[in-house]
Amino acid sequence: MNRRSLFSVLCVALLCGAAPALAKDAAPVTPAAPVLSAAVDADPTHDPDNVLLLDLSNGGRVAIRLVPAWAPGHVERIKTLVKSGFYNGIIFHRVIEGFMAQTGDPTGTGQGGSQLPDLKAEFNPMPHVRGSVSMARTNEPDSANSQFFIVFYPRFALDRKYTNFGRVIGGMQYVDAIQRGEPPANPTKILQASLASEHKAQVLPPPPAAAPSLTGGPAPSLVPEKLFAPAAKPAAKPAAASATKPAARPAARPVPKPASKPKP
């Protein structure tokens, strides 16, 4: 074999050995997944378009930081419903002491939702700490629609099972004051839901009705009006007046319907 042939053989061998290395270098690099932070901005003046304000019937305003990085589809759904006025007047229908307060159902039964389609789950590793706001759903992962809940205490068993999309950054004391029950006897209501960027004034509950005055006028009569008709002239020998009083009616008390208990 002459020198030229030997040189050609060596070149071919080197190229064959380098081919896998060249192919490996040319392989596309998969970008790393973004690292999510569990910290939230507690200043409601920052990014006000992602601050949800709930004016409650207990007189308080609750500020919730929405975090699109955690669950972009769910945050967008909440904002869409808020802007349409969907949550105004809706009660907290399921409130469990030491666990959470659930709302977002216009029927108040736990079985209702909006007319929009259900959402695809966006489960994430964000911890369910005190004040976390997460989407309620049925046993189907992709069944969240409009109902959400706020946890009173850390509930890490919910992590990666329910879509955590925000956290309370102001007014947690008013969340703590939400009436308990499934459903509550006198449920707390969302009077108005708005975004901080809308700059809506807080809606306050109406003042309680004043008690009847004891000195400002005659006391209301508890006797049927017909007993105040003019008395007939007595006969020559009037009969003795009857001592029997009219029977009182039993109070009408509506029987509450049994509440469904959907899990959050």
Secondary structure by P-SEA (a helix, b strand, c coil): ccaaaaaaaaaaaaaaaaaaaaaaaacccccccbbbbcccccccccccccbbbbbccccbbbbbbbbccccaaaaaaaaaaaaaccccccccccccccccccccccccccccccccccccccccccccccbbbbbbbcccccccccbbbbbcccccccccccccccccccaaaaaaacccccccccccccccccccccccccccccccccccccccccccccccccccccccccccccccccccccccccbbbbbbcbbbbbcc
